[in-house]
């Protein structure tokens, strides 16, 4: 997880987009954690800058659709995608004809 956060920090600093680093690190942490927990196998993280938007894309080898849960107030897990939803302008997933799934979130820069 620390590697993903460092990658976000380094990349956004290089792009001059430090203002979104904290939110991007939180979003990426949640997406990568979900991929590690539910995806199985290798994962890949991509950051894509397009004008005033930053896309964070994580791929894994699961065909399972991500679900933003509504956990009990005492639950230890289950709030990650709700956090992604709150911090992003949009988020979703794509499951193409292949062995992987892409979960993405777009943040305003």
N, C-alpha and C positions, 0 to 999 in steps of 0.2 A: 504494500500500500504506500509506503514511504517513497518508493521509486516513482509511482504514478504522480504523487503530489510534487515531487522534485521536477519531474518532466513538465508538469503544468507551470510551475513557477519559472523554470528556465525558459520555456517556450514563450510564455506571455511577456516575460521581461524582454526577450529578444524582439518581440513584435511591438513593444511599447504599449502593451495592454495591461499594465499592472493593476489598473483600477478594478478589474474583474477577477483577479487572481484568487482571492479568498473564496468567493462564491464558486468559481470553477473548480477549485480544489475540493470543496465539499461535494459538489455534484459528481465529479470524477471518482472520488472516494466511494460514494454510494453505488455508482454504476459498476465500478471495478469489484467492489465487495460482492454485489449481486452476481456478477459473472463468475467470480471465484466460488461462491457458495452454491450456485445453481447450474452453472454452465458446464463444468467438467472440462478438463483439458486446458489448452492454451487460450489466452485471451489477447486481444490487441486493442490498444488505445490510440485514437487519432484525434487531433485538434485541428479544426478547419476554420480559418479566419476568412470572413466574407463581408467586407464593408463594416457596418455597425454591429455585426453579429459574430458570435463564436459558437461553433458546433463542437460538442464533445461526443465522440462516437466510440462505443466499446463493443467489440464483437466477441462472441463465445460460440461453443459448439453445441448449444442447446436449441431445440426447436420449441421450447416452452415459452408461451407468451408471458411477459412480465405483468404482474398485477399489483397495483397500488393498494395495499391492504389498509384496513381500518382497525388497527390492533386495540386491544383492551388497554386502558390507561396504565396498567401494571406490567404489560408485556415488555420484555427486554428487547425484542426485535420487531421489525415490521413497519418501521416508519421511513425507511430510506427513500422509496419512490415518492412518498408524500413530500419529503424534503426537496427532492429533485423537482417535483411539480411546483413547489412554492418558489424556488430560486430561478426557474427557467421561464423564458417567454413561451416555450413549447417543448414537448418531449414526446417520444414515441418509440416505435420499434419497427423493424423490417425483417421479415423472414423470407429470404429469396429461395429459389429452387437450388438448394445446396445444403451443405452440412452445418451452416452457421446462422446466427441471428445477430442483428445490429441494433443496439439500443442507443438512442441519441437524445441529447438535450441541447437546446439553443439558448444562449445567454446574450443579452444586450451588452455591448461593449461601451 
